[in-house]
Amino acid sequence: MTISSVQRPLAILANKRASSRRLLYEGSRLAVPDLFLVGYVALLPYQVEVASDLRIALSDFCLILYLLFGISGMRYVRKAWSLWHTGLVFLFTLGLFVAADAEGHLTRYVVVNKSVGILVLLLTYAALTSFSTTWGRAERIMRVFVLSVAAQNVVMIGAILVPKAYGLNTYWPSTSSPRLSGMLVDANAYGAMLVLALIIHEATASGDAPLVKGWLRYLVSLTLGCGIVCTFSRSAWIGLTMAWLASLVLHRRFALRIVGGGLLVLLC
């Protein structure tokens, strides 16, 4: 057996791994419209009140820019759509009829949050599925979401804990409620966002390629867990419990991380 006879199979194997890696991250570079979509995801936790009953999400401006400059490049991903999406539209439409029947008319809040909201939701889903052409791009968009939610949550928790350290009784920023709601005002909506970010983070942290690495991974877990507790949102707690029960069957390492993180949050 010669040296070349050993080196040749190793070289072939190395080339195959390199080719697989190129295919995995092919097209992961972002064009200008893609940056608008990444900005949309990064700004999801932030809303600004412009009227007593109307708040504007900063992320919507990024979505508008993406649709203006990138809609021609969007593609329909058939496997990403199912009958569940049709059912979602039906559910939102039914909600409009129920609200109109109960109130006798549709308020501006209902029109914006139901009819326009479902359209924005479907357009966003279409944009994200079109964007995620490779695992590299999908991981990038999830990482941006998790880190953005965690960063805002750290600021919001600090905004209440720092004054309390000096003996001041304050409420969470932008609200008059002791429930943590971030810049979304609704504590249940904020809790649901924290739960989603925590599930994505912990599910990947339990594998071989975590979205967030190093010491930052544990900080993200801790702040998201503390935020979920401070929302006092039963719906968020129930959602996290259901995810944990499902993980007992599908992903036990994830279930163990949730339990460990919960104990750490309670000790803090």
C-alpha positions as a LaTeX table, in Angstrom:
\begin{tabular}{lrrr}
\hline
Residue & $x$ (\AA) & $y$ (\AA) & $z$ (\AA) \\
\hline
Met1 & 0.00 & 0.00 & 0.00 \\
Thr2 & 1.46 & 3.32 & $-1.09$ \\
Ile3 & 1.02 & 6.73 & 0.49 \\
Ser4 & $-0.89$ & 7.97 & $-2.55$ \\
Ser5 & $-3.40$ & 5.12 & $-2.23$ \\
Val6 & $-4.25$ & 6.34 & 1.28 \\
Gln7 & $-4.22$ & 10.03 & 0.48 \\
Arg8 & $-6.54$ & 9.73 & $-2.50$ \\
Pro9 & $-9.61$ & 8.43 & $-0.54$ \\
Leu10 & $-8.99$ & 11.06 & 2.15 \\
Ala11 & $-8.81$ & 13.80 & $-0.48$ \\
Ile12 & $-12.07$ & 12.57 & $-2.05$ \\
Leu13 & $-13.77$ & 12.57 & 1.37 \\
Ala14 & $-12.50$ & 16.09 & 2.12 \\
Asn15 & $-13.79$ & 17.32 & $-1.24$ \\
Lys16 & $-17.20$ & 15.79 & $-0.58$ \\
Arg17 & $-17.41$ & 17.49 & 2.83 \\
Ala18 & $-16.35$ & 20.80 & 1.32 \\
Ser19 & $-18.95$ & 20.45 & $-1.45$ \\
Ser20 & $-21.66$ & 19.63 & 1.09 \\
Arg21 & $-20.70$ & 22.68 & 3.13 \\
Arg22 & $-20.81$ & 24.92 & 0.05 \\
Leu23 & $-24.26$ & 23.58 & $-0.84$ \\
Leu24 & $-25.45$ & 24.12 & 2.71 \\
Tyr25 & $-24.46$ & 27.77 & 2.80 \\
Glu26 & $-24.81$ & 28.55 & $-0.89$ \\
Gly27 & $-26.68$ & 31.80 & $-1.34$ \\
Ser28 & $-26.22$ & 32.77 & 2.33 \\
Arg29 & $-24.90$ & 36.20 & 1.34 \\
Leu30 & $-27.57$ & 38.87 & 1.78 \\
Ala31 & $-28.74$ & 41.31 & $-0.85$ \\
Val32 & $-30.05$ & 44.77 & 0.09 \\
Pro33 & $-33.74$ & 43.67 & 0.24 \\
Asp34 & $-32.74$ & 40.78 & 2.48 \\
Leu35 & $-31.24$ & 43.25 & 4.95 \\
Phe36 & $-34.66$ & 44.88 & 5.25 \\
Leu37 & $-36.15$ & 41.50 & 6.17 \\
Val38 & $-33.43$ & 40.90 & 8.76 \\
Gly39 & $-34.20$ & 44.37 & 10.13 \\
Tyr40 & $-37.86$ & 43.43 & 10.32 \\
Val41 & $-37.07$ & 40.42 & 12.50 \\
Ala42 & $-34.67$ & 42.43 & 14.67 \\
Leu43 & $-37.29$ & 45.13 & 15.34 \\
Leu44 & $-40.19$ & 42.78 & 16.11 \\
Pro45 & $-40.07$ & 43.44 & 19.89 \\
Tyr46 & $-40.49$ & 47.20 & 19.43 \\
Gln47 & $-43.71$ & 49.19 & 19.08 \\
Val48 & $-44.39$ & 52.93 & 19.35 \\
Glu49 & $-47.68$ & 54.46 & 20.50 \\
Val50 & $-48.97$ & 57.11 & 18.06 \\
Ala51 & $-52.53$ & 57.38 & 19.44 \\
Ser52 & $-54.46$ & 56.26 & 22.48 \\
Asp53 & $-55.68$ & 53.13 & 20.70 \\
Leu54 & $-53.09$ & 52.70 & 17.97 \\
Arg55 & $-49.50$ & 51.50 & 18.13 \\
Ile56 & $-47.12$ & 51.11 & 15.21 \\
Ala57 & $-44.52$ & 48.37 & 15.00 \\
Leu58 & $-41.16$ & 49.67 & 13.81 \\
Ser59 & $-40.61$ & 46.37 & 12.06 \\
Asp60 & $-43.50$ & 47.08 & 9.68 \\
Phe61 & $-41.47$ & 49.80 & 7.95 \\
Cys62 & $-38.73$ & 47.28 & 7.21 \\
Leu63 & $-41.30$ & 44.85 & 5.86 \\
Ile64 & $-42.72$ & 47.55 & 3.56 \\
Leu65 & $-39.23$ & 48.33 & 2.25 \\
Tyr66 & $-38.58$ & 44.64 & 1.67 \\
Leu67 & $-41.82$ & 44.24 & $-0.29$ \\
Leu68 & $-41.08$ & 47.35 & $-2.33$ \\
Phe69 & $-37.55$ & 46.37 & $-3.32$ \\
Gly70 & $-37.55$ & 42.60 & $-2.96$ \\
Ile71 & $-40.99$ & 41.32 & $-3.94$ \\
Ser72 & $-39.79$ & 40.59 & $-7.48$ \\
Gly73 & $-37.24$ & 38.16 & $-6.04$ \\
Met74 & $-39.68$ & 36.33 & $-3.77$ \\
Arg75 & $-40.55$ & 32.78 & $-4.69$ \\
Tyr76 & $-43.46$ & 30.55 & $-3.74$ \\
Val77 & $-42.31$ & 27.66 & $-1.56$ \\
Arg78 & $-45.11$ & 25.17 & $-1.98$ \\
Lys79 & $-44.02$ & 22.81 & 0.78 \\
Ala80 & $-44.16$ & 25.64 & 3.31 \\
Trp81 & $-47.93$ & 26.15 & 2.84 \\
Ser82 & $-50.74$ & 23.88 & 3.98 \\
Leu83 & $-54.43$ & 23.81 & 4.88 \\
Trp84 & $-53.52$ & 25.20 & 8.30 \\
His85 & $-52.88$ & 28.58 & 6.69 \\
Thr86 & $-56.34$ & 28.54 & 5.07 \\
Gly87 & $-57.81$ & 27.69 & 8.46 \\
Leu88 & $-55.96$ & 30.63 & 10.00 \\
Val89 & $-57.53$ & 33.04 & 7.48 \\
Phe90 & $-60.96$ & 31.55 & 8.19 \\
Leu91 & $-60.42$ & 31.96 & 11.93 \\
Phe92 & $-59.47$ & 35.64 & 11.58 \\
Thr93 & $-62.47$ & 36.27 & 9.30 \\
Leu94 & $-64.77$ & 34.60 & 11.78 \\
Gly95 & $-63.33$ & 36.83 & 14.50 \\
Leu96 & $-64.30$ & 39.93 & 12.48 \\
Phe97 & $-67.90$ & 38.76 & 12.16 \\
Val98 & $-68.08$ & 37.94 & 15.87 \\
Ala99 & $-66.72$ & 41.36 & 16.81 \\
Ala100 & $-69.13$ & 43.13 & 14.43 \\
Asp101 & $-72.08$ & 41.17 & 15.80 \\
Ala102 & $-71.13$ & 41.85 & 19.42 \\
Glu103 & $-70.32$ & 45.56 & 19.07 \\
Gly104 & $-72.60$ & 46.50 & 16.19 \\
His105 & $-69.61$ & 47.95 & 14.32 \\
Leu106 & $-65.91$ & 47.39 & 13.80 \\
Thr107 & $-63.54$ & 49.65 & 15.71 \\
Arg108 & $-60.26$ & 50.87 & 14.24 \\
Tyr109 & $-58.40$ & 48.52 & 16.59 \\
Val110 & $-60.28$ & 45.48 & 15.28 \\
Val111 & $-59.87$ & 46.45 & 11.63 \\
Val112 & $-56.12$ & 47.06 & 11.94 \\
Asn113 & $-55.32$ & 44.09 & 14.16 \\
Lys114 & $-57.57$ & 41.54 & 12.46 \\
Ser115 & $-57.99$ & 42.27 & 8.76 \\
Val116 & $-54.72$ & 44.09 & 8.06 \\
Gly117 & $-52.93$ & 41.97 & 10.65 \\
Ile118 & $-53.67$ & 38.67 & 8.92 \\
Leu119 & $-52.49$ & 40.12 & 5.59 \\
Val120 & $-49.21$ & 41.27 & 7.15 \\
Leu121 & $-48.81$ & 37.87 & 8.82 \\
Leu122 & $-49.19$ & 35.97 & 5.55 \\
Leu123 & $-46.89$ & 38.34 & 3.66 \\
Thr124 & $-44.27$ & 37.99 & 6.39 \\
Tyr125 & $-44.50$ & 34.21 & 6.27 \\
Ala126 & $-44.13$ & 34.26 & 2.49 \\
Ala127 & $-41.09$ & 36.52 & 2.77 \\
Leu128 & $-39.41$ & 34.38 & 5.44 \\
Thr129 & $-39.96$ & 31.11 & 3.59 \\
Ser130 & $-38.64$ & 32.70 & 0.41 \\
Phe131 & $-35.61$ & 34.06 & 2.28 \\
Ser132 & $-34.67$ & 30.76 & 3.94 \\
Thr133 & $-33.27$ & 29.03 & 0.89 \\
Thr134 & $-30.45$ & 27.42 & 2.90 \\
Trp135 & $-29.90$ & 26.36 & 6.50 \\
Gly136 & $-27.34$ & 29.11 & 6.84 \\
Arg137 & $-29.92$ & 31.77 & 6.02 \\
Ala138 & $-32.56$ & 30.17 & 8.25 \\
Glu139 & $-30.13$ & 30.04 & 11.17 \\
Arg140 & $-29.18$ & 33.68 & 10.62 \\
Ile141 & $-32.78$ & 34.89 & 10.78 \\
Met142 & $-33.48$ & 32.82 & 13.92 \\
Arg143 & $-30.31$ & 34.06 & 15.61 \\
Val144 & $-31.26$ & 37.69 & 14.95 \\
Phe145 & $-34.72$ & 37.10 & 16.42 \\
Val146 & $-33.46$ & 35.38 & 19.58 \\
Leu147 & $-30.74$ & 37.95 & 20.28 \\
Ser148 & $-33.03$ & 40.92 & 19.59 \\
Val149 & $-35.73$ & 39.64 & 21.95 \\
Ala150 & $-33.17$ & 38.80 & 24.63 \\
Ala151 & $-31.46$ & 42.20 & 24.36 \\
Gln152 & $-34.70$ & 44.14 & 24.75 \\
Asn153 & $-35.72$ & 41.90 & 27.63 \\
Val154 & $-32.47$ & 42.62 & 29.49 \\
Val155 & $-33.10$ & 46.36 & 29.16 \\
Met156 & $-36.72$ & 46.07 & 30.32 \\
Ile157 & $-35.83$ & 43.95 & 33.34 \\
Gly158 & $-32.99$ & 46.30 & 34.24 \\
Ala159 & $-35.32$ & 49.31 & 33.96 \\
Ile160 & $-37.36$ & 47.99 & 36.87 \\
Leu161 & $-34.71$ & 46.23 & 38.98 \\
Val162 & $-32.26$ & 49.13 & 39.11 \\
Pro163 & $-34.77$ & 51.60 & 40.64 \\
Lys164 & $-35.91$ & 48.91 & 43.08 \\
Ala165 & $-32.30$ & 48.53 & 44.23 \\
Tyr166 & $-32.53$ & 52.14 & 45.39 \\
Gly167 & $-35.85$ & 51.59 & 47.15 \\
Leu168 & $-38.08$ & 53.10 & 44.43 \\
Asn169 & $-41.40$ & 51.50 & 43.54 \\
Thr170 & $-41.74$ & 51.64 & 39.77 \\
Tyr171 & $-43.68$ & 49.82 & 37.09 \\
Trp172 & $-42.48$ & 48.29 & 33.89 \\
Pro173 & $-41.62$ & 50.80 & 31.16 \\
Ser174 & $-44.47$ & 52.00 & 28.87 \\
Thr175 & $-47.17$ & 50.56 & 31.16 \\
Ser176 & $-48.80$ & 51.16 & 34.51 \\
Ser177 & $-48.88$ & 47.46 & 35.31 \\
Pro178 & $-46.54$ & 45.34 & 37.43 \\
Arg179 & $-46.58$ & 42.71 & 34.62 \\
Leu180 & $-43.64$ & 42.76 & 32.24 \\
Ser181 & $-44.79$ & 43.60 & 28.72 \\
Gly182 & $-41.73$ & 45.21 & 27.14 \\
Met183 & $-42.66$ & 47.60 & 24.34 \\
Leu184 & $-45.64$ & 45.46 & 23.27 \\
Val185 & $-47.88$ & 46.75 & 26.12 \\
Asp186 & $-49.80$ & 43.44 & 26.16 \\
Ala187 & $-48.09$ & 41.16 & 28.68 \\
Asn188 & $-49.64$ & 38.04 & 27.09 \\
Ala189 & $-48.29$ & 38.95 & 23.64 \\
Tyr190 & $-44.87$ & 39.75 & 25.10 \\
Gly191 & $-44.87$ & 36.48 & 27.04 \\
Ala192 & $-45.70$ & 34.53 & 23.88 \\
Met193 & $-42.78$ & 36.18 & 22.06 \\
Leu194 & $-40.40$ & 35.31 & 24.92 \\
Val195 & $-41.61$ & 31.70 & 24.91 \\
Leu196 & $-41.05$ & 31.42 & 21.16 \\
Ala197 & $-37.54$ & 32.87 & 21.46 \\
Leu198 & $-36.72$ & 30.55 & 24.36 \\
Ile199 & $-37.98$ & 27.46 & 22.53 \\
Ile200 & $-35.92$ & 28.28 & 19.43 \\
His201 & $-32.86$ & 29.04 & 21.54 \\
Glu202 & $-33.05$ & 25.98 & 23.78 \\
Ala203 & $-33.93$ & 23.59 & 20.98 \\
Thr204 & $-30.79$ & 24.58 & 19.08 \\
Ala205 & $-28.63$ & 24.92 & 22.21 \\
Ser206 & $-29.36$ & 21.26 & 22.95 \\
Gly207 & $-27.86$ & 20.19 & 19.63 \\
Asp208 & $-24.44$ & 20.28 & 18.02 \\
Ala209 & $-24.87$ & 23.68 & 16.33 \\
Pro210 & $-26.36$ & 26.19 & 18.79 \\
Leu211 & $-27.51$ & 29.54 & 17.46 \\
Val212 & $-25.86$ & 31.35 & 20.38 \\
Lys213 & $-22.52$ & 30.06 & 21.68 \\
Gly214 & $-20.30$ & 30.55 & 24.70 \\
Trp215 & $-21.32$ & 32.33 & 27.88 \\
Leu216 & $-23.91$ & 34.35 & 25.96 \\
Arg217 & $-25.95$ & 31.19 & 25.48 \\
Tyr218 & $-26.57$ & 30.91 & 29.23 \\
Leu219 & $-27.27$ & 34.62 & 29.61 \\
Val220 & $-29.94$ & 34.45 & 26.89 \\
Ser221 & $-31.57$ & 31.46 & 28.58 \\
Leu222 & $-31.58$ & 33.20 & 31.96 \\
Thr223 & $-33.00$ & 36.52 & 30.79 \\
Leu224 & $-35.72$ & 34.90 & 28.67 \\
Gly225 & $-36.72$ & 32.64 & 31.56 \\
Cys226 & $-36.87$ & 35.59 & 33.98 \\
Gly227 & $-38.91$ & 37.57 & 31.49 \\
Ile228 & $-41.48$ & 34.79 & 31.08 \\
Val229 & $-41.92$ & 34.59 & 34.85 \\
Cys230 & $-42.29$ & 38.37 & 35.19 \\
Thr231 & $-45.03$ & 38.59 & 32.55 \\
Phe232 & $-47.35$ & 36.67 & 34.89 \\
Ser233 & $-48.99$ & 35.44 & 31.69 \\
Arg234 & $-50.82$ & 32.17 & 32.20 \\
Ser235 & $-51.11$ & 31.66 & 28.43 \\
Ala236 & $-47.33$ & 32.02 & 28.07 \\
Trp237 & $-46.72$ & 29.62 & 30.95 \\
Ile238 & $-49.18$ & 27.12 & 29.47 \\
Gly239 & $-47.51$ & 27.42 & 26.06 \\
Leu240 & $-44.08$ & 26.76 & 27.55 \\
Thr241 & $-45.46$ & 23.81 & 29.52 \\
Met242 & $-46.97$ & 22.29 & 26.37 \\
Ala243 & $-43.65$ & 22.69 & 24.55 \\
Trp244 & $-41.88$ & 20.99 & 27.46 \\
Leu245 & $-44.35$ & 18.08 & 27.46 \\
Ala246 & $-43.85$ & 17.61 & 23.71 \\
Ser247 & $-40.08$ & 17.69 & 24.19 \\
Leu248 & $-40.28$ & 14.77 & 26.62 \\
Val249 & $-41.11$ & 12.64 & 23.59 \\
Leu250 & $-39.30$ & 14.46 & 20.79 \\
His251 & $-36.23$ & 16.07 & 22.39 \\
Arg252 & $-35.34$ & 15.02 & 25.94 \\
Arg253 & $-32.17$ & 17.10 & 26.12 \\
Phe254 & $-34.32$ & 20.15 & 25.43 \\
Ala255 & $-36.69$ & 19.11 & 28.23 \\
Leu256 & $-33.79$ & 18.79 & 30.67 \\
Arg257 & $-32.49$ & 22.24 & 29.72 \\
Ile258 & $-35.92$ & 23.78 & 30.32 \\
Val259 & $-36.11$ & 22.16 & 33.76 \\
Gly260 & $-32.57$ & 23.28 & 34.65 \\
Gly261 & $-33.24$ & 26.80 & 33.42 \\
Gly262 & $-36.49$ & 26.96 & 35.39 \\
Leu263 & $-34.77$ & 25.95 & 38.60 \\
Leu264 & $-32.05$ & 28.54 & 38.00 \\
Val265 & $-34.62$ & 31.30 & 37.46 \\
Leu266 & $-36.46$ & 30.35 & 40.65 \\
Leu267 & $-33.21$ & 30.42 & 42.63 \\
Cys268 & $-32.41$ & 33.90 & 41.28 \\
\hline
\end{tabular}
